[in-house]
Amino acid sequence: MSSRSTYSDEFKSDAVNLVISSGRSPGSVAPELGISVTALKRWVQLHREGETRANGQPDDPAEPAKYKALEARPREVERENDFLKKCRRSSPKNNGRNPLTACSGE
């Protein structure tokens, strides 16, 4: 059998609110509540992660740059496709040349 305790969501929420509102560390609050410091730290961390996601802030500060790069990629692919379409139209027979170099002026 497991000696692991389970706590209600309400208890967890109250414990987290006590840590946040009092400005005290989980290490000083946990003994008063009769719970492990590790559990309380985990609850506080999960609460803060939930707030971050709820506020619409990215989880990782590098994400805005990643999103800009991902947004630019379809435009880049579209330009490449347009270029290749023009090459195909202007050179229906490439006389054994590489089709990718047929438009490059070689």
C-alpha positions in Angstrom: 0.0 0.0 0.0 1.1 3.6 -0.7 1.6 6.0 2.1 1.2 8.9 -0.3 -1.5 11.4 0.8 -4.0 12.9 -1.5 -5.3 16.4 -1.1 -8.4 18.0 -2.5 -8.1 20.7 -5.2 -9.5 23.2 -2.7 -6.8 22.4 -0.2 -4.1 22.7 -2.8 -5.5 26.0 -4.0 -5.7 27.4 -0.5 -2.1 26.3 0.2 -0.9 27.9 -3.0 -2.8 31.1 -2.2 -1.3 31.2 1.3 2.2 31.0 -0.2 1.5 33.7 -2.8 -0.4 36.1 -0.7 1.9 36.0 2.3 5.0 36.2 0.3 6.5 33.4 2.3 8.4 30.5 1.0 6.8 27.1 0.5 9.4 25.8 3.0 8.0 27.9 5.8 4.4 27.3 4.9 4.4 23.5 4.4 5.2 22.5 8.0 2.3 24.6 9.2 -0.1 22.8 6.9 1.4 19.4 7.6 2.4 18.7 4.0 5.8 18.1 2.3 7.7 21.1 1.0 8.2 19.3 -2.3 4.5 18.9 -2.9 3.8 22.5 -2.0 6.6 23.7 -4.3 5.1 21.6 -7.1 1.6 23.0 -6.6 2.9 26.6 -6.6 4.9 25.9 -9.8 1.9 24.4 -11.5 -0.3 27.3 -10.5 2.2 29.8 -11.9 2.6 27.9 -15.2 -1.2 27.9 -15.4 -1.4 31.6 -14.9 1.3 32.2 -17.6 -0.7 30.1 -20.1 -4.0 31.8 -19.2 -2.5 35.2 -19.7 -1.5 34.2 -23.2 2.2 34.7 -22.6 4.5 32.3 -24.3 6.1 29.6 -22.3 9.5 30.3 -23.8 10.9 33.8 -24.5 12.3 32.6 -27.8 8.9 31.6 -29.1 8.1 35.0 -30.8 11.2 34.7 -33.0 10.2 31.1 -33.8 6.7 32.2 -34.8 8.1 34.9 -37.1 10.3 32.4 -38.8 7.4 30.0 -39.3 5.2 32.8 -40.7 7.9 33.8 -43.2 8.4 30.2 -44.4 5.2 29.9 -46.5 5.9 33.2 -48.3 9.4 31.9 -49.1 8.1 28.6 -50.4 5.5 30.5 -52.5 8.2 32.7 -54.1 10.2 29.6 -54.9 7.2 27.9 -56.5 6.4 31.0 -58.5 10.0 31.1 -59.8 9.9 27.4 -60.8 6.6 27.9 -62.6 8.1 30.8 -64.6 11.0 28.6 -65.5 8.8 25.8 -66.7 6.7 28.1 -68.8 9.7 29.9 -70.4 11.6 26.7 -71.1 9.3 23.8 -72.0 12.2 21.7 -73.3 15.4 22.1 -71.4 17.4 20.0 -73.9 19.0 17.7 -71.3 19.9 20.6 -69.0 19.2 20.5 -65.3 15.7 21.9 -64.9 16.8 23.9 -61.8 19.6 25.6 -63.7 17.6 26.1 -66.9 16.3 29.5 -65.6 19.5 30.7 -64.1 20.8 32.1 -67.3 23.2 29.3 -68.1 
